[in-house]
């Protein structure tokens, strides 16, 4: 005399897939928002030197990069083979540095202007003459926070 009867042939209910598109779109939106795309296409070949004492930059939004190296094979017919300066997405002259810095300052909150850092990514084969000219132009532009990018040295 049991109250509950056993219905032997009953199947478990199917899983509802009605909310599956919502989940897929939420994941897609999440990855679109959190993914950071590269700011600039490198037109110069930069093989940064290795170093032992490195410090990580804290706020990447306060950093602008200056690439110095020889143009890649794709751009050698246009820019030659001499070491050149790349600011953002284009090959530039050293005299364009102040404008580049001001364009970056416009995007940053005014209270953080003093924390903006210029990061030099210089190819290891480039002579120091062009680097010294860049540093002089940065100093004249009142950009005194300068960083040299490097890779960690492989310990043997």
N, C-alpha and C positions, 0 to 999 in steps of 0.2 A: 504494500500500500504506500507507494511513494507519491509525493506530490509532484515531483519533477519527472517528466517522461523523457526518455532518451530517443531523440529522433536520429537515427543512425545515418541517414544518407544526406544530411545537410552539409553544404560546403561553406567555408569561411567567406566573409564578404570580400569583394574585390577592393583593391587600394584605389582611392580616387586620385586621378591625375589632373584634376581641375586647377589646382594651385601651382602646378609645375611651371607654367609659363611665367607666373609672377616671381617665382624663385629664380628662374634663369635670368630674367631681366634685372632683378635686384643684384645678382652676382655680376652681371655685365656692367651695370652702372657703377658698382663698387670698384671694379678693376679699371674702368675708364677714369674715375676720379682719382684713384691712388697711384696710377702709373705715371711716372715722370719720363717724358720723352727727351731725347737729346736736344739741346738748344741749338747747336751749330754742327754743320757738316765740316769735318776737318779737311781743309784743303792743303795743309802742310803736314809733313811727316814729323811726328814728335816722338822720340824715344827718350823719355825722361831718365835722368841718372838715378842711381841707387844710393840710399843713405841709411844710416843706422838710427839716428835720432830724429824721429818723425812725430808730428803732432797733427791730430785730425782737426779739420775746420768744423766749427760748431754749426753755424747757420749758413747753409749753402745759398740761401736767397740773398745774403749780403756779400757774396763773392762773385766777381766777374773775372773771366779768364782771358789771358793774352797768350796766344800760341805763337812760338817762334820756331821756325824750321824751314827746311827746303820743301818747295811745293811737291805734292804727290805726282806720280807719272801722268795722271789724268789731267793735271793743271799745268804741267811744265811747259807745254807749248804756248800757253797764255801768259804765264808769269815768269818763265825762265827757271834757272836752277839755283839762283842765289838764295840764301836764307832770307825769309820774309816774315812779316808780322801779320797775324790773322786776329782781327777783333770781331768777336761774334761770329757771323756767318760769311764775312768777306775779307779778302786780302786788303790791308790798309797800309798807310804810311804812318810813320811815328808821329807826325803832326796831327793825326786824327785821334790820338789818345784822349785829349781833353774833352772832345765832343762825345766820345764813347763813354767816358766816366760820367758826364752830365746826363746822358740818356739813361744810364743805370740808376743814378740818383733820383731821377723822376719817378722810377718804379718803387723806390724804397721810402718808407716812412721817414719824415724829416728828423725825428729824434734819433734815428739809427744811422744817420749819414757818417758820423765819426767812426762807426764800426765796419764800414765797407772795406773789403780787402781786395787787392789786386793780386791774383794768383798767376804767376808766370810759369807756363809750361814750355820749357825750352828744351830743344833737342840737344843731346849730349855732344854732338859734333859742331854745334854753332859756336863761333868765337864770341868772346865777351864784349867786343866792341858794340854790337847791336844791342846787347843786353844793357850795357852801360848807358847807351843813348835812351833806351826805354825807361830806365830808372831815373835818368835826369828829367825826362819829360813828365814822368809821374810826380816827381818832387816839385816841379814847377806848377803842376796842376793841383798841388796841395793834397795829393793822394800819398799818404805816408805809410799806410799799412800795406806791406808787400810780402808776398809769400812765394816761395819757390816750391813747385810740385816735384815730388820724387817718389820712387817706388821703394818698398822695404828691401834692404840688402839681404840676399840669401846667405844664411850662415852655413859654413861648411862643417 
